[in-house]
Amino acid sequence: MAPSLLQSFLSPSRNWFARQHCKAISNRLRKYGLRYDDLYDPKEDLDIKEALSRLPREIVLARNQRLKRAMDLSMKHEYLPLDLQAKQTPFRGYLQDMLALVKKERAEREALGALPLYQRTIP
């Protein structure tokens, strides 16, 4: 009972507050031309760093370009023009599938007692 209640509370399709939160995040990301997956920091989680290294080069370059544009707009205290904001797709993911694969592989390696692919220390 409790997990289903929690899931319904957090589901944007069922909860008005969750929908408003998603809308606010979407509006904020559109203003800078970002996607939600761009917010993941590879310095904070080595699984994200590994997932980004496995993605095609074009996707990583597009991500870096979006981040540079967002930083530039932020420094100038400006937003994207409204016509470009309308074209943005903030919740179109590109990282989640690869991240899930990396986490699954890491869990499998740990279950087998193998050495990790990378040292899991955050600098």
C-alpha positions as CSV (number, residue, x, y, z in Angstrom):
1,M,0.0,0.0,0.0
2,A,2.7,2.5,1.0
3,P,4.9,2.1,-2.2
4,S,1.9,2.6,-4.4
5,L,0.8,5.6,-2.4
6,L,4.3,7.1,-2.6
7,Q,4.4,6.4,-6.4
8,S,1.1,8.1,-7.0
9,F,2.2,11.1,-4.9
10,L,5.4,11.5,-6.9
11,S,3.8,10.8,-10.3
12,P,3.3,14.0,-12.4
13,S,0.4,12.4,-14.1
14,R,-1.5,12.0,-10.8
15,N,-0.3,14.8,-8.6
16,W,-0.9,18.4,-9.2
17,F,2.2,19.5,-7.2
18,A,4.5,17.2,-9.2
19,R,3.1,18.5,-12.5
20,Q,3.7,22.1,-11.3
21,H,7.3,21.1,-10.3
22,C,7.9,19.5,-13.7
23,K,6.5,22.6,-15.5
24,A,8.7,24.9,-13.5
25,I,11.8,22.8,-14.2
26,S,10.9,22.6,-17.9
27,N,10.5,26.4,-18.1
28,R,13.8,27.0,-16.4
29,L,15.7,24.6,-18.7
30,R,14.0,26.0,-21.8
31,K,15.2,29.5,-20.9
32,Y,18.8,28.3,-21.1
33,G,18.4,25.7,-23.8
34,L,19.3,22.8,-21.5
35,R,18.0,19.2,-21.1
36,Y,17.5,17.6,-17.8
37,D,20.3,15.1,-18.4
38,D,22.7,18.0,-18.9
39,L,22.4,18.7,-15.2
40,Y,24.3,15.5,-14.2
41,D,27.8,16.3,-13.2
42,P,30.5,13.7,-14.2
43,K,32.7,14.9,-11.4
44,E,30.2,14.0,-8.7
45,D,29.4,10.4,-9.9
46,L,31.9,8.2,-11.8
47,D,29.1,6.2,-13.2
48,I,27.9,9.3,-15.1
49,K,31.5,9.9,-16.3
50,E,31.7,6.4,-17.6
51,A,28.2,6.6,-19.3
52,L,29.2,9.9,-21.0
53,S,32.4,8.3,-22.3
54,R,30.4,5.5,-23.9
55,L,28.0,7.8,-25.7
56,P,28.5,8.8,-29.3
57,R,30.8,11.7,-29.8
58,E,28.0,13.9,-31.4
59,I,25.8,13.6,-28.4
60,V,28.6,14.5,-26.0
61,L,29.6,17.5,-28.2
62,A,26.0,18.7,-28.4
63,R,25.8,18.4,-24.5
64,N,28.9,20.4,-24.1
65,Q,27.6,23.1,-26.6
66,R,24.4,23.4,-24.6
67,L,26.3,23.8,-21.4
68,K,28.6,26.4,-22.8
69,R,25.6,28.3,-24.2
70,A,23.8,28.1,-20.9
71,M,26.8,29.4,-19.0
72,D,27.2,32.3,-21.5
73,L,23.6,33.3,-21.2
74,S,23.8,33.1,-17.4
75,M,26.8,35.3,-17.3
76,K,25.1,37.8,-19.5
77,H,21.9,37.7,-17.4
78,E,19.9,36.8,-20.6
79,Y,17.7,34.0,-21.8
80,L,17.3,32.3,-25.1
81,P,14.9,34.2,-27.5
82,L,11.3,33.0,-27.2
83,D,11.3,31.3,-30.6
84,L,14.3,29.2,-29.7
85,Q,12.8,28.4,-26.2
86,A,9.7,27.0,-28.0
87,K,11.9,24.5,-29.9
88,Q,13.7,23.1,-26.8
89,T,13.0,19.6,-25.5
90,P,14.1,19.6,-21.8
91,F,12.9,16.2,-20.9
92,R,14.2,14.3,-24.0
93,G,16.8,12.1,-22.4
94,Y,20.0,10.8,-23.9
95,L,21.9,9.6,-20.8
96,Q,19.5,7.4,-18.8
97,D,19.8,4.2,-20.8
98,M,23.6,4.2,-20.8
99,L,23.7,5.2,-17.2
100,A,21.4,2.2,-16.3
101,L,23.7,-0.1,-18.3
102,V,26.8,1.2,-16.5
103,K,25.2,0.8,-13.1
104,K,24.0,-2.7,-14.0
105,E,27.5,-3.7,-15.1
106,R,29.1,-2.2,-11.9
107,A,26.6,-4.1,-9.7
108,E,27.3,-7.3,-11.6
109,R,31.0,-6.9,-11.2
110,E,30.6,-6.3,-7.5
111,A,28.4,-9.3,-7.2
112,L,31.0,-11.5,-8.9
113,G,33.8,-10.0,-6.7
114,A,35.7,-8.6,-9.7
115,L,37.9,-5.5,-9.5
116,P,36.0,-2.3,-10.4
117,L,36.6,-0.8,-13.9
118,Y,37.5,2.5,-12.3
119,Q,38.5,3.7,-8.9
120,R,35.4,4.9,-7.1
121,T,36.8,7.9,-5.4
122,I,35.5,11.4,-5.9
123,P,38.4,13.9,-6.2
